[in-house]
Amino acid sequence: MMKSLFERPEKRGLEAQLHYLDGDYRILRHGSFVRCAVTGQPIPLDELRYWSVKRQEAYATPEASLTRHRGQG
């Protein structure tokens, strides 16, 4: 049985680097999380829902995305 990226011990705790696309992303460096550009909070890749293609950054919540969009973060 093949383990997912999130279950592989050598990848846990490493920050991923992603290229954000419309509705998807491409993994540039494997890891288990990315950081919210507004809060700095780690976001597990399996929970990543919000990002900006233009700014190439991730957001932990819709509120964080809106904060950045309004120029407050």
Secondary structure, DSSP 8 states (H G I E B T S, - for coil): ----GGG-TTTTT-B-EEEEETTEEEEEE--SEEEBTTT--EEEGGG--EEETTTTEEESSHHHHHHHHTT--
